[in-house]
Structures are given as C-alpha cells and as structure tokens.
Amino acid sequence: MNNQNYYLAMALAIIGVLLLVAAEPLIGALVMIFGIYTIFTSAYALFFFSRLIDDRAFKIESFVRGAAGLIIGILCVVLPVAVAEFAWMAIVYVLSFYVLASGITELVGVFQMKKYGIETKHYLGEALVHIAMAVILFMLPSDFGFKIIRIGGALLIIVAAVLAVNTMINNKNEIIVDAEEVE
C-alpha cells in the first residue's frame, strides 16, 4: 500500500484551500521564497557561473547579476517583515524587474557558453524559469493575479482529489506476492 500519494494529495489539498482562502499572506510568503531562491541563484552566479568562461564581459555580467540578486533577495526576505504594504508592493516590482533582467542576461550567457562548447541545457532552463517567475510576480499585485492564485488553488484541490482516487484504485488492484511464491 502506497501511503505517500495520500500524504501528497492531502498536502496539495491544504495548499489549494489556503490559496483559495488566504491568497494575500501566501503571496507574501511566495515573495519571500522567491527572495531566498534569488539569494541562492545569485550566490551561484557569483561563485561558480562566472568562472565557466574566461571572458571579461561574461564575468562582469555574472558579477553584476549575482551582486544585485543578493541585495534584492535579502531585501525580499527582510523588508516584508519590517515595512508596510506600500514597500511590500514596491519590492514585488523590484524583484520582478530583477528576475526578468536576470533571465535575459542568463540567456545571453547561454549563447556565449554555446560558443565555447559548454552544455547549456540547465542554464537555459534556469533562464526560462526566471522569466516565468517575473511574469508571475508582475501579475501578483493586481486583482488578476489574485484570481490566478485562486484558480491555481482550485486546480490543486482537483489534482489532489484525482491523485487520492487514483491511489485508492491502484491500492485495490495491488497484488501482494509472497517471497516464497516467487522462488
């Protein structure tokens, strides 16, 4: 019997209900999570990504992206706790612009890396995730953003229900074989 899928379904349902009922606090948490993500990716850009190619322009771009990301990421984590709603919305837009610029500059870096024959699949994926995050962040402060969050919550509840039903069906059809019978 696979109980992990039940736990996953319960977690998805809880998150879905929270998205439907309490979207505003979750958006705050989402911005803080994006801030933490930005801190980690910026540190990676500073300490590892910039060393991939021995090109001065590439190193400068990686350093600027990494340093700016560290500052913005720290602000995303610290400011929401310390300031009012106006500053909160301002930091959402600052993070949006940074993440969009980061994705675009990483795409430029990917094309430079291809010239040197470096595998770029991971970096391309990261750049596309940054651009998608920016689009999401730009929509968050608006009513449309809240509607999308609530639709996402409803979809999570549906996915949780489908997963739970599918797990029940699969557990009923599960065949348990005794080790002695296999021999």
C-alpha positions in Angstrom: 0.0 0.0 0.0 1.4 3.4 -1.1 0.5 6.0 1.6 2.9 8.6 0.2 0.4 9.5 -2.5 -2.2 10.1 0.1 0.1 12.4 2.0 0.9 14.2 -1.2 -2.8 14.6 -2.0 -3.5 15.9 1.5 -0.7 18.4 1.2 -1.9 19.6 -2.3 -5.4 20.0 -1.0 -4.3 22.0 2.0 -2.2 24.3 -0.2 -5.1 24.6 -2.6 -7.5 25.6 0.2 -5.0 28.1 1.5 -4.6 29.6 -2.0 -8.4 30.0 -2.2 -9.0 31.4 1.3 -5.8 33.3 2.2 -4.2 34.4 -1.0 -2.6 37.6 0.3 -0.5 36.1 3.1 0.6 33.4 0.7 1.7 35.9 -1.8 3.9 37.4 0.9 5.3 34.0 1.6 5.8 33.5 -2.1 7.8 36.7 -2.5 10.0 35.6 0.5 10.5 32.2 -1.1 11.4 33.9 -4.4 13.8 36.1 -2.4 15.5 33.0 -0.9 15.7 31.4 -4.3 17.2 34.6 -5.7 19.9 34.6 -2.9 20.9 31.1 -3.8 21.0 31.6 -7.6 22.9 34.9 -7.2 25.5 33.3 -5.0 25.8 30.5 -7.6 26.3 33.2 -10.3 28.9 35.0 -8.2 31.0 31.9 -7.2 30.5 29.3 -9.9 28.7 30.6 -13.1 31.2 33.5 -13.6 34.1 31.0 -13.7 32.8 29.0 -16.6 34.2 31.2 -19.3 37.4 33.2 -19.3 35.7 36.2 -20.9 35.8 39.6 -19.2 32.3 40.7 -20.3 30.8 37.4 -19.2 32.5 37.7 -15.8 31.3 41.3 -15.3 27.7 40.4 -16.3 27.7 37.4 -13.9 29.2 39.5 -11.1 26.6 42.3 -11.6 23.7 39.9 -11.8 25.0 38.0 -8.7 25.6 41.1 -6.6 22.3 42.7 -7.5 20.5 39.4 -6.9 22.0 39.0 -3.4 20.9 42.5 -2.5 17.4 42.2 -3.9 17.0 38.7 -2.4 18.0 39.8 1.0 15.5 42.8 0.7 12.8 40.4 -0.3 13.3 38.4 2.8 13.9 41.2 5.3 11.7 44.1 4.1 8.3 42.4 4.2 8.8 41.7 7.9 9.8 45.2 8.7 7.7 47.6 6.4 4.2 48.5 5.4 2.2 47.3 2.4 3.4 50.1 0.1 7.0 48.9 0.4 5.8 45.4 0.0 4.3 46.1 -3.4 7.5 48.1 -4.3 9.7 45.1 -3.5 7.4 42.8 -5.6 8.0 45.1 -8.6 11.8 45.4 -7.9 12.0 41.6 -7.7 10.0 41.3 -10.9 12.3 43.6 -12.8 15.4 41.9 -11.4 14.2 38.4 -12.2 13.3 39.4 -15.7 16.7 41.1 -16.3 18.4 38.0 -14.7 16.7 35.7 -17.1 17.5 37.8 -20.1 21.2 38.2 -19.1 21.4 34.5 -18.4 20.1 33.8 -21.9 22.9 36.0 -23.3 25.3 34.0 -21.1 23.9 30.7 -22.5 24.6 31.9 -26.1 28.2 32.8 -25.1 28.6 29.4 -23.4 27.5 27.6 -26.5 30.3 29.3 -28.5 32.8 27.6 -26.1 31.0 24.2 -26.3 29.7 24.2 -22.7 26.5 22.2 -22.0 23.7 24.9 -21.6 20.6 22.8 -21.0 20.4 23.5 -17.2 21.2 27.2 -17.6 18.6 27.6 -20.4 16.0 26.1 -18.1 17.0 28.4 -15.3 16.7 31.4 -17.5 13.3 30.4 -18.7 12.2 29.8 -15.0 13.4 33.3 -14.2 11.4 34.8 -17.0 8.3 32.8 -15.9 8.8 33.9 -12.3 9.0 37.6 -13.5 5.7 37.2 -15.4 4.0 35.7 -12.2 5.5 38.4 -10.0 4.3 41.2 -12.3 0.7 39.8 -12.1 0.6 39.3 -8.3 -0.3 42.8 -7.0 -3.3 43.1 -9.4 -6.8 41.6 -9.0 -6.0 39.4 -12.0 -3.0 38.0 -10.0 -5.3 37.1 -7.1 -7.7 35.4 -9.5 -4.9 33.4 -11.0 -3.7 32.4 -7.5 -7.3 31.3 -6.6 -7.7 29.4 -9.9 -4.4 27.7 -9.1 -5.7 26.8 -5.6 -8.8 25.2 -7.2 -6.7 23.3 -9.7 -4.6 22.0 -6.8 -7.7 20.7 -5.0 -8.8 18.9 -8.2 -5.4 17.4 -8.7 -5.4 16.3 -5.0 -8.8 14.6 -5.4 -7.7 12.9 -8.6 -4.5 11.7 -7.0 -6.3 10.3 -4.0 -8.9 8.5 -6.1 -6.2 7.1 -8.4 -4.2 5.9 -5.4 -7.3 4.2 -3.9 -7.9 2.4 -7.2 -4.3 1.3 -7.6 -4.2 0.1 -4.0 -7.3 -2.0 -4.5 -5.7 -3.6 -7.6 -2.3 -4.1 -5.9 -1.1 -7.7 -5.9 0.9 -8.7 -3.0 3.3 -11.6 -3.8 4.8 -13.8 -1.1 8.6 -14.1 -1.4 8.3 -17.9 -1.2 5.9 -18.0 -4.2 8.4 -16.2 -6.4 11.1 -18.8 -5.9 
